[in-house]
Amino acid sequence: MPNHETMPRPAISTPSQGPIAITDERIPPPIRKHGERFRKPARFVVALENGEYVLLGEDGECLDVVGLP
């Protein structure tokens, strides 16, 4: 039986677009504020389809995955 028939679907969604600046007005203020809290603040965000956001550092490091309630 091939793997694609036995493997479950991933729990995370796929990005609808590439990284955008965290200062972009499309990013909700609570997400921007959360990104400022890191030792190396978030500079970019990838918006996922399910309302979650991936926060990225200046060097592309994944800092956190967050969502709004």
Secondary structure as GFF3:
##gff-version 3
##sequence-region A 1 69
A	DSSP	alpha_helix	3	6	.	.	.	ID=ss1
A	DSSP	beta_strand	20	21	.	.	.	ID=ss2
A	DSSP	alpha_helix	29	35	.	.	.	ID=ss3
A	DSSP	beta_strand	44	47	.	.	.	ID=ss4
A	DSSP	beta_strand	52	56	.	.	.	ID=ss5
A	DSSP	beta_strand	62	67	.	.	.	ID=ss6
###
